[in-house]
Amino acid sequence: MLGQATIPETYVVVNARYNSLPEVTDRLLSALPYLVPLFDGLRYGKFLFLQFPIFGRVLTPLDPLIRLYFSFPFASLVVFFAIYAGLVNNQRFSRFVRYNAMQSILLDIVLVLPGLLESLFRPPMSGLGLQLYINAYNSVWLLVFVCVVYAVGSCLAGNTARLPLIADAADQQVR
């Protein structure tokens, strides 16, 4: 094999971390917008809080923020648009922060649906209708609470929370 050059095999080791964890500030900032659907969903927890007072005590550390949030008229609307304009549409923030902000907004928008249904029908005063009404309120609150706890926990751990039916819409909105 005279005349043929032998090319030595080379090995390239790449040590790249593609799924690195977000910065701590990004994790905290991405968890904060989830307080909005939690606060807006509190009204659906009223029956559950009466039945199980311990459940309401879980939220006691957030009481000063809850009081501040509800002390200003149109606070939910102002905070809603502030999150959308200040976080979701701000390219200076990481996609992780913008995605979670958008997902929290969409979760808050979903809370409009039970309110619309409630405005169409008068609340029942007794019987099976009242029990269904209370169960619906409890279900909405538990759904919102579980979604928020899961999302905040995921954010703080540096993972991307993917809420059913909402995550795909948030993905499409965040470029």
PyMOL commands that set and color helices and strands:
alter all, ss='L'
color gray80, all
select helices_A, chain A and resi 24-51+53-57+60-71+75-88+95-110+112-120+127-157+167-173
alter helices_A, ss='H'
color red, helices_A
deselect
rebuild
show_as cartoon
